[in-house]
Amino acid sequence: MNILMVNKFYYLRGGAERSFFETSRILEEHGHRVIPFAMRDERNRQTPYGKFFVDHVEFNQDHSIAEKLAIVSRVVYFRQARRRLERLLRAEQIDIAHLHNIAHQISPSILDSLRRHGIPVVQTLHDYKLICPTYNLLASGRICERCHGGRYYHTIGQRCNKGSLSASMLNAVEMYTHRALRIYQRGIDRFISPSHFLRRKLQADGVSTPIFYLPNAVELAQYQPADGQGDYCVYFGRLSPEKGVRTLITAVAGCPQLRLKIVGDGLQREELEAYCRARRLANVEFLGSQYGEELKSIVREALFVVIPSEWYENCPYVILESFALGKPVVGSNLGGIPELITHGRDGFLFASGDSEDLKDKLERLADDEETRIRMGRNARQKVEQRFNLASHYEQLMEAYDLVFRR
């Protein structure tokens, strides 16, 4: 098959891009031809199809009045994206389109072109954009579902987009417009959800398009498991309030015998480092961003991994990677996390935001080597059985087949 793979970024930026590139790689390894469509950027991977990509834009910069008006048009309905995709569709024979994140930089304007050409469309959902104007069901750092049922005006009152009134108004207008025109419902044949939690949230909000469950997967050959003989646990990921790292540090402060290594960077890093200095927490170490084998080595030698999220995670690669390295995971009981961690078998769940409950789980795992090793081996076995790439490909083909038989 010739598969059009669409995502607004064409470089490794986060989990959505990882899924985008991994899916492309799996398809190509099975003999399919993958044709990308994205936004131009100097960080992009090389591709002969870059000439069709849409122009680059940075939403976080200062813009003139004219530029702001152009951004409004781009977010709601980006005509350039539709025109450039039309050029690509005239140049290439496409059997199916697989969309990932398209909001804002590309917009759903491309759905009109795909429908006009009679191309079946699936979209993998990596966040809550279909029901939340700012993607993440968060407001002021806390879980928020006030926009449920299309009440997007709450976005304006709460200034959900980084405290900006104008940006929040644009998000609300975008959502009201797309909902009124049913642009996603008319343009997408089937959604793909990496978690049951996300699927249920969408259905509860009235999304009627069929949703196919397909969790993320990892390439097992790239992860060599180990029981881990270090004296530390590890967190790796973004450092921002919704990730719950402050709660984790508070819990570790009560476990002086256990060290915590924090891998990652983000807006909250300076605040968290100052918090540790003020409390003289010698057992917390910030390592900054680490990648590839360096990161795997840190995790492989750890006792276990902690995912203290205080927002609705979807299907975090962090958990699957940790499992693949033979690490049990202590995770909060929110979103899609409980779908991955079986409490007492391959990790522990704790009440999100509750540092005392988290402290109890950390101590239980740190003090019990036999349980730790058993859980880590169960974790690796789970990934081998349920989250391997061979199974992922088979299920992806099933999702594609369903839209061909619509």
Long-range contacts (C-beta under 8 A, 24 or more apart in sequence): 1-32, 1-33, 1-95, 1-96, 1-400, 2-32, 2-33, 2-35, 2-92, 2-93, 2-94, 2-95, 3-27, 3-32, 3-33, 3-34, 3-35, 3-94, 3-95, 3-96, 3-97, 3-98, 4-35, 4-36, 4-37, 4-88, 4-92, 4-94, 4-96, 4-97, 4-98, 4-114, 4-119, 5-34, 5-35, 5-36, 5-37, 5-98, 5-100, 6-36, 6-37, 6-38, 6-97, 6-98, 6-99, 6-100, 6-102, 6-106, 6-110, 7-36, 7-38, 7-99, 7-100, 7-101, 7-102, 8-38, 8-39, 8-101, 8-102, 8-103, 8-104, 8-105, 8-106, 9-38, 9-39, 9-41, 9-101, 9-105, 10-36, 10-38, 10-39, 10-41, 10-44, 10-45, 10-47, 10-50, 10-53, 11-41, 11-43, 11-44, 11-45, 15-126, 15-216, 15-314, 15-316, 15-317, 16-100, 16-101, 16-126, 16-127, 17-100, 18-317, 19-100, 19-124, 19-126, 19-194, 19-216, 20-100, 21-45, 22-217, 22-219, 22-389, 23-98, 23-124, 23-396, 26-389, 26-392, 26-393, 26-396, 27-393, 27-396, 30-393, 35-88, 35-92, 35-94, 37-84, 37-85, 37-88, 37-106, 37-110, 38-106, 39-105, 39-106, 49-88, 52-84, 52-85, 52-87, 52-88, 52-91, 53-84, 54-78, 54-80, 54-81, 54-84, 54-105, 54-106, 55-80, 57-105, 59-104, 59-167, 68-166, 71-170, 72-170, 72-173, 74-104, 74-105, 74-107, 75-103, 75-104, 75-107, 75-170, 75-174, 76-107, 76-173, 76-174, 76-177, 76-178, 77-107, 77-108, 77-109, 77-177, 78-106, 78-107, 78-109, 79-109, 81-106, 81-107, 81-109, 81-110, 82-109, 82-110, 82-112, 82-113, 85-110, 85-113, 85-114, 86-113, 89-113, 89-114, 89-117, 89-119, 94-119, 95-119, 95-120, 96-120, 96-121, 96-122, 96-400, 96-403, 96-404, 97-121, 97-122, 98-122, 98-123, 98-124, 99-123, 99-124, 99-188, 100-124, 100-126, 101-126, 101-127, 101-129, 103-129, 103-135, 103-174, 108-178, 108-183, 108-184, 108-187, 111-183, 111-184, 111-186, 111-187, 111-188, 112-187, 114-187, 115-186, 115-187, 120-189, 120-400, 120-403, 120-404, 120-406, 121-187, 121-188, 121-189, 121-403, 122-188, 122-189, 122-190, 122-191, 122-192, 122-212, 122-399, 122-400, 122-403, 123-184, 123-188, 123-190, 123-191, 123-192, 124-191, 124-192, 124-193, 124-194, 124-214, 125-191, 125-192, 125-193, 125-194, 125-198, 125-202, 126-194, 126-314, 127-314, 128-198, 128-201, 128-312, 130-184, 130-202, 130-205, 130-207, 131-201, 131-202, 131-205, 131-207, 133-160, 133-161, 133-168, 133-171, 133-172, 133-174, 133-175, 134-160, 134-161, 134-168, 134-171, 136-242, 136-311, 136-312, 137-201, 137-311, 137-312, 138-242, 138-311, 141-241, 141-242, 142-310, 143-310, 143-311, 143-312, 143-334, 147-175, 148-204, 148-205, 149-205, 149-206, 150-175, 150-176, 150-179, 150-206, 152-176, 184-209, 185-209, 189-403, 189-406, 190-399, 190-402, 190-403, 192-399, 194-314, 194-315, 194-336, 195-314, 195-315, 195-335, 195-336, 195-339, 196-336, 196-339, 197-312, 197-314, 197-335, 197-336, 197-339, 198-312, 198-314, 198-335, 198-336, 201-312, 210-402, 212-398, 212-399, 212-402, 214-392, 214-395, 214-396, 214-399, 215-315, 215-339, 215-340, 215-386, 215-387, 215-392, 216-315, 216-317, 216-320, 216-387, 216-392, 217-320, 217-387, 217-388, 217-389, 217-391, 217-392, 218-317, 218-320, 218-321, 218-324, 218-383, 218-387, 218-388, 218-389, 219-389, 220-324, 220-383, 220-384, 220-388, 220-389, 222-324, 223-296, 223-321, 223-324, 223-325, 224-300, 224-325, 225-300, 225-324, 225-325, 225-326, 225-376, 225-377, 225-380, 226-300, 226-301, 226-325, 226-326, 227-326, 227-372, 227-373, 227-376, 228-300, 228-301, 228-302, 228-303, 228-304, 228-326, 228-327, 228-372, 228-376, 229-301, 230-301, 230-302, 230-303, 231-258, 231-259, 231-303, 232-258, 232-259, 232-260, 232-261, 232-285, 232-302, 232-303, 233-258, 233-259, 233-260, 233-261, 233-302, 233-303, 233-304, 233-305, 233-306, 233-330, 233-362, 233-365, 233-366, 234-260, 234-261, 234-262, 234-263, 234-298, 234-299, 234-302, 234-304, 234-305, 234-306, 235-260, 235-261, 235-262, 235-263, 235-264, 235-305, 235-306, 235-307, 235-308, 236-262, 236-263, 236-264, 236-290, 236-295, 236-298, 236-299, 236-305, 236-318, 237-263, 237-264, 237-307, 237-316, 237-318, 238-264, 238-265, 238-266, 239-264, 239-265, 239-266, 239-267, 239-268, 239-269, 239-272, 240-266, 240-267, 240-268, 241-268, 241-310, 242-309, 242-310, 242-311, 243-268, 243-308, 243-309, 243-310, 243-311, 244-308, 244-309, 244-310, 244-332, 244-352, 244-353, 245-272, 245-308, 246-272, 246-275, 247-308, 247-310, 247-353, 247-354, 247-355, 247-358, 248-306, 248-308, 248-355, 248-358, 249-275, 249-276, 249-281, 249-284, 250-355, 251-308, 251-355, 251-356, 251-358, 251-359, 251-362, 252-281, 252-283, 252-284, 252-359, 252-362, 253-279, 253-281, 253-284, 254-355, 254-359, 255-283, 255-359, 255-362, 255-363, 255-366, 256-283, 257-366, 258-283, 258-303, 258-362, 258-363, 258-366, 259-283, 259-284, 259-285, 260-284, 260-285, 260-306, 261-285, 261-287, 261-298, 261-302, 262-286, 262-287, 263-287, 263-288, 263-289, 263-290, 263-295, 263-298, 264-288, 264-289, 265-289, 296-325, 299-325, 299-327, 300-325, 300-326, 300-327, 302-327, 303-365, 303-366, 303-372, 304-328, 304-329, 304-330, 304-347, 304-365, 304-366, 304-372, 304-375, 304-376, 305-329, 305-330, 306-330, 306-331, 306-358, 306-362, 307-331, 307-332, 307-337, 308-332, 308-352, 308-358, 309-334, 309-335, 309-337, 309-352, 310-334, 310-352, 310-353, 311-335, 312-336, 313-337, 315-339, 315-340, 316-340, 320-383, 320-387, 322-379, 323-379, 323-380, 323-382, 323-383, 323-387, 324-380, 324-383, 325-380, 326-376, 326-377, 326-379, 326-380, 327-376, 327-379, 328-365, 328-372, 328-375, 328-376, 328-378, 328-379, 329-379, 330-358, 330-361, 330-362, 330-365, 342-378, 342-382, 345-375, 345-378, 346-375, 346-376, 346-378, 346-379, 346-382, 347-375, 347-379
